[in-house]
Amino acid sequence: DETGGRHKHLMVATGTGIAPFCSIVRRLHRDWEQGRCSPQRRLVVVHGASRGRELVFADTLRSIAREVGWLTYIPTLSRPWEEPSWKGERGRCEDVLRKHADQQGLVPGETSAYLCGHLRMIDRARGILGRAAGRRGIF
């Protein structure tokens, strides 16, 4: 959504729902490498899974995020007790969504939100984003 006037994008995925977002990030990364990147672009990707091994494309997204300034990748596990060495976020996507949207300055009316994955996550995240938007605009 480069033409809609919004340069901030929040992408929330569970499990393999990350695949379309990874594709978008790879394309934008190619554009960035070729100097065709809006200096205003900002993407925040929240990716949830039960276990670390289920965070498909995590290495790719972490690598790109380290290289560019416009991508923040936030993996989270809903069963962190099964992986005592896990140092990342803990909880379901929708549990950490609001925190990171606030920390990253993703405000309604300026941000496009994309949800892909488990239906329950999508329903809950839509509710969170809808309540955050209130009368100030929509995500």
C-alpha positions in Angstrom: 0.0 0.0 0.0 2.5 2.6 -1.2 -0.2 4.7 -2.9 -2.7 4.9 -0.1 -0.6 7.5 1.8 0.2 5.1 4.6 3.8 4.2 5.0 3.5 2.3 8.3 2.4 -1.3 8.1 1.7 -3.8 10.9 1.7 -7.4 9.8 0.5 -10.1 12.3 0.8 -13.8 11.6 0.6 -17.1 13.2 2.5 -20.2 12.0 2.7 -20.5 8.2 0.5 -17.3 7.9 3.9 -15.6 7.8 4.5 -16.8 4.2 2.7 -13.9 2.3 4.3 -11.3 4.6 7.8 -12.9 4.1 7.2 -12.6 0.3 6.3 -8.9 0.7 9.3 -8.2 2.9 11.6 -10.0 0.4 10.2 -7.9 -2.5 10.6 -4.7 -0.5 14.1 -5.7 0.4 15.0 -6.1 -3.3 13.5 -2.7 -4.0 15.6 -1.3 -1.1 18.8 -2.9 -2.5 18.0 -1.2 -5.8 17.4 2.2 -4.2 13.7 2.1 -4.9 12.5 2.4 -1.3 10.4 5.1 0.3 12.4 6.6 3.1 9.2 6.8 5.2 8.5 3.0 4.9 8.0 1.2 8.2 7.0 -2.5 8.7 6.5 -4.2 12.0 6.0 -8.0 11.7 4.6 -9.9 14.7 4.9 -13.6 14.2 3.5 -16.1 16.7 3.9 -19.8 17.0 3.6 -22.4 19.8 7.3 -23.5 19.6 10.4 -21.9 18.1 10.8 -24.5 15.4 7.4 -23.4 14.0 8.7 -19.9 13.4 9.2 -20.5 9.6 11.1 -17.8 7.8 12.4 -16.4 11.1 16.0 -16.5 10.0 15.2 -14.6 6.8 13.2 -11.9 8.5 15.8 -11.5 11.3 18.5 -11.1 8.7 16.6 -8.5 6.7 15.7 -6.6 9.8 19.3 -6.4 10.9 20.2 -5.0 7.5 17.5 -2.4 7.0 16.1 0.3 9.2 12.5 0.0 8.1 11.7 -3.6 9.3 11.1 -4.8 12.9 10.5 -8.5 13.4 8.9 -9.6 16.6 8.6 -13.4 17.1 6.6 -14.7 20.0 5.9 -18.1 21.5 2.7 -19.2 23.1 4.4 -22.1 24.9 7.6 -20.6 26.1 7.8 -23.1 29.1 8.6 -25.8 26.5 11.8 -23.8 25.5 13.5 -22.5 28.6 16.2 -20.8 26.5 13.7 -18.7 24.6 14.6 -15.0 25.1 11.9 -13.4 22.9 8.3 -12.3 23.5 6.0 -14.7 25.3 2.3 -15.1 24.6 0.0 -15.2 21.6 0.3 -12.6 18.8 -2.7 -10.7 20.0 -1.2 -10.6 23.6 1.8 -8.6 22.4 0.2 -6.8 19.5 -0.9 -3.7 21.4 2.4 -3.3 23.2 4.4 -3.2 20.0 2.0 -1.2 18.1 2.3 1.5 20.8 6.1 1.2 21.1 6.6 1.5 17.3 4.2 4.4 17.0 1.7 2.6 14.8 -1.4 4.7 15.2 -4.8 4.4 13.6 -5.2 6.5 10.5 -1.5 6.3 9.6 -1.0 2.5 9.7 -2.3 -0.3 7.5 -2.7 -3.6 9.3 -2.6 -7.1 7.8 -3.6 -10.3 9.6 -2.9 -13.9 8.4 -3.1 -17.2 10.2 -5.4 -18.8 12.8 -8.9 -17.5 12.6 -9.2 -16.9 16.4 -6.0 -14.7 16.3 -7.5 -12.8 13.4 -10.8 -12.2 15.2 -9.0 -11.1 18.4 -6.5 -8.9 16.7 -9.3 -7.2 14.7 -11.0 -6.5 17.9 -7.9 -5.0 19.5 -7.2 -2.9 16.4 -10.8 -1.8 16.2 -10.9 -0.7 19.8 -7.5 1.1 19.4 -8.9 2.9 16.3 -12.0 4.1 18.1 -13.1 7.4 16.5 -9.5 8.4 15.4 -9.5 6.5 12.2 -9.1 2.9 11.2 -6.1 0.6 10.9 
